[in-house]
Amino acid sequence: MAGPRASDVLGRVTLVTGKEEFLSERTVTAVKRAVREHDPEAEVSETTGSELSLATLGELSAPSLFSSTRCVVVLGLENLPDESVAGLVDYATAPVEDVALVLLHSGGQKGSGTLTKLRKLPGVTEVKSTELRPSELPGFVAAEVRSHRGSIERDAADALITGVGADLRALAAACDQLVNDFPGETLTAERVKRYFGGRAEAKSFAVADAAFWGRRTTALEELRWAMDAGVAPVLVTSAFAGGVRGLARFVSAPRGMRDNDLAREVGVPPWKVRTIRDQARGWDPQALGLAVRAVAEADAQVKGAASDASYALERLVLRVTALREQR
């Protein structure tokens, strides 16, 4: 529900459902903004579903001495007492004209009967805050950047997700920062990595990706940078393990699958499939089997079987890149 007008929320009920708290909070903020733009003196109040009764709803929605316009936010609708359901449904059947009522339900089966009743009413608008699938994250990043009047390349969106992670709040903040620091410029993967390539997970995957590409010099340089930055050796072997598993699943997957189906088969987001497809051209099942063994040995070594973890990781890089070079 992007940028609602006052007429979209006043005299109506906005039903927000789903587990993604960031999107739910954004919807609530947008409703409050619309109400206050319509009436700067409007009063905003919050309560919880467990405390809501017909009497308290009447008090919250009643005109005040300063303004008849109100915005009432009810958190945790799933905890609404059974005896309050009928009263809430009656209110939602004929909402007060100058009141914007926002009901938040965090998902799940609890309170689903109340949702069913509310969804049938013409005065109720539902906004779903469902958790995004990995394949939807690049689109979210692009939309965030556009909302700040910027643009971002697809590879840069992928790099941002790799560097920041899948948390929507963190991704939104990163998009805001990047657009402000590069006003009027297209965001590239290089710029994104300059800002957000420092996370331990991102550094670990940079080492593994370069190694599975067969880029020995790059992989060793990334490894040294990771070690200098204090990245735990076990994170590096974990990244290698994830990389070799992805390649093995890709190589053994049935031919002719669509990217979305292939992504589910391999266990990666769809945007990662094209990278694995290119990497896999230098690998066959026998070489991957040897790589799996090399990763397992290095993992045991960095967990105590060897005295020098850095040496074990350098040896892992050399073994993996050599296996790809043989193809």
N, C-alpha and C positions, 0 to 999 in steps of 0.2 A: 504494500500500500504506500506508494511513493507520493509524497506531497499532497495529501488530501486537503480539500477546501473545507471551510466551516460547514457548508451545506451538506458535506458528505458525512459529517460526524455529529453535528448538533441535531437533537431530536431523533437520534438513531443509537443503536448499540453496535459497538465494534467488538467482535469476538475474535480473540487472538489465540490460536491453538498451535501446539508443537513444542518440541524440546529445545530448539535453538534459541537460547536466551538472548543472544545479541540481536537477532532479528525481531524478537518480541519487544525488546527495549526500544528498538528503533521505531517500531510502529507506535508505541505509546508516546514517544517523544514527538513524532509527527502529528499525532492527534492533539497533544497539548499545544503544539506550536500553532496549529490551525485555529484552535479555540482562542488563544491569546492574540493572534493577529486580528481575529474578528472583534474581540473585546479585551483590551489590555487589562481591564479590571476583573476579568473572569477569575473565579476561585477554583483551585485544583485541590482535590483531596484523594487520599488512598485508604483502602481498607483491605481486609483479607476475606476470602470466601468463607472461612470458618466463623467469622464475626458478622457476616451479612445476614440481616433479617429484613423483613418488609419495613419494619420501623426504622432501622438504621439506614436503609436505602432511601426512605422518605426524608430523613434528616439530611443526608448527604446531597440529595437533589433539590432540596428546598431553596428558594431564593434567599440571598443574604441581604444585609443592609446596604452593601456596596454594589452588588451586581446580581442580576437574575441568571447570568450565564455561568454554568458550572461544568467542570470536567471531573468525573468520578472514575477512578481506576480501582478495579477489584483484582487482587492478586490471588493465585491459588484457587481458582474456581472449582477445581476438583474436590476441594474440602468443604464445599457448600453443604450445610446441614439439610437433611431430607425435608424437614418441615419448612425450609425457606425456598425450595424449588418452585413451588406453585406461585408464590409471590413474585419471584424474579421473572418468571415466564409471563405473568400478568403484566408486569411493568414493561417488559420488552415488546409486548403486543401493542402497546400504545405509549411509547417513550415520551418523556417530557420534552417540549419543543426546544428549550434553551439549555438542555443538558446533553453532554456527550458522555455516554457510559461505555467504559472499556473493560471487558472481561477477559482475563488471562487464564488459559487452561494449559498446563505443562505437558499434555499428552498422556497416553496410557488409557486404560479402561475405566479407572475411577472417575466417576462423574460423567461417563459417556451418555447416560440417559438424559441428563440435563442438556448436553450438547445437541442431541437429536431433536429435542423439543425446540431449542433456540434456533437451530438451522432452518426450521420450517417457517419462521416468521419473516415477513417482508421487511420489517424494520431492523433486521440484524444483518450486518456485513461481516463475513468471516475472512480473516487474514491468516494464512497458514505460515508458521515459522518452523518448517521441517528442516532437519539437518541436511546439509548439502552432501551429495555424493562427490567422491574425488573428481569425477569427470566434470562436475559443475563448478569447481573452484576457479579455473581460468576465466570462466564467464563472469563469476562474481568479481574477480580482480579487475577485469576490463570495465565492468559497470561502475565499480567504485572510482576508478580513474576518470571515467567519463563524467561522473557526477561532480568531479572537481575541475571539469573542463580541460582534462588532459587526455593523452592517448598513450597506449602501451603496446609494444610488439608482443606477439604470442610467446616467443621464446623468453621474453622478459617476464611475462606473467608466470610461466612455468618456473623460472629461476626464483621468483619471489616466493612461490609456494614451497619450493625446496628449501629456501633459506629461512623462511619465517614459520612454516608449518601450516596446518589446516585450521587453526583457530581464527574464526571470522573477525573477532575484535582486533587481533594482532594484525591481520591482513589489511583491514580497513585503516588502521593507524599507519601502517607502512605505506599504503597508497597515498594517504593524505600527506605524509612527510615527503615522499618522492615528488609529487606534483608541485608542492610548495618550493622544493629545492631546485626543480627544473621547470620553471613556469614557461608554458608555450612550447616545450620541447617534447618530442616523442621519447618515452622511456624505453631504453634498450636493455638487453641482458647484461651488458657490461656495467651500466650504471646501477642496476639492481644489485649485482654481485659486489660492487664496490661498497654498498651500504649494508647489505644483508647476507654476505657470504661468510661471515665470521662465526656463525653458530657451529658448535662441535659436530652436529649431525651433518650439516652441509659440507664441512671440510672432509669428513669421513667419506661421504658419498662421492665427493670430487676425486679422492684418491682411487676409490674402487672403479668409478666410471672410466677414468683415464686408463687404468690397468686393463680393464676388459675391452677397451678399444685398441689395446696394444701400444699405447702411447707411453713408452717407458720413461722417457725424460720428464714428461709432464707429471706422470704419476709419482715419480720420486720427488719432484719439486713440491707437489701438493702434500706429500707425506711429511717432508721436512717442515713445511709451514704448519701443518697440523700438530706435529710434535712440539715445535717451538711455541705454539699457542696453548699448549697444555692439554690437547685432546687426549682422552684416555685411549690407550692402545686397543682395549676391548671394543670401543666404538668403531674403530677401523676394521677389525676382523668381522664385526657384526654387519658393517656395510658391504664387505666382500661376500659374506654369506648370503645376504639379501640379493646381491647382484647375480651370483652364480645360480641361486634358486630360480630367479626370474628368467635367466637365459635357458636353463634346463627345461623349465615348464614351456617356454616358447618353442624350443626346438622339438619337444615331444607333442605339442598341440596339433590337432587335426588341421590339415591344410584347408584354405578357403574360408576360414572363419572371418566374420566381420570384426572390426576393431573393438567394438564394445563387448562382443562375446569373448574375443581373445583376451581382452583386459581382465574379464572375470576369471577366465581360465588360468591366466598367468598370475593374477593377484596384484595387479598394478592399475593405476588410473589410466584411462584411454590415451591421454596425452603422452604417457610414457611408452606406449606400444611402439611408436615409430622409432624411438631411440633404441629399444631392445631389438627391433627388427633389423636395424642397421648393424648393431653390434653382433647379432647372431650370425651374420654372414661370414664371420671369421672363426666360427666355432662349430664343432660337431660333437656328438654324444661322448666319444672317447676322450677328447680333450677336456670337455666339461667334467667328466668323471675324475680326471687327474686334478683339475682345478678345485673340485670339491674336497679332495684329499688334502691339497695344499692349504686350503683355508682352514680345515679342521686341525691340521698340525700347527699352523700359526696361532690359532685361537687357543690351543692347549699351551703353547709356549708363552703367550702373553699373560696367561692366567697362572703362571708359576712354574711351568715345565722348563723354562729357559731363563737365564739371568739377565739377558739383554733384549728387552722387548722391541727396541728400535731396530736392532739387527734382524729380528724375526720378521718384522713387518717389511723391511727392505727386501729380504729374501722372498717374501710372499709376492711383492710387486714384480720382482725379477722372474719368478716362476710363472706367474699368470701371464705377463706380457710375452714371455718366451713361448708359452703354449699357443697363444693367438698367432704369433709370428710364424709358427710352423704350418699354419693352415694355408 
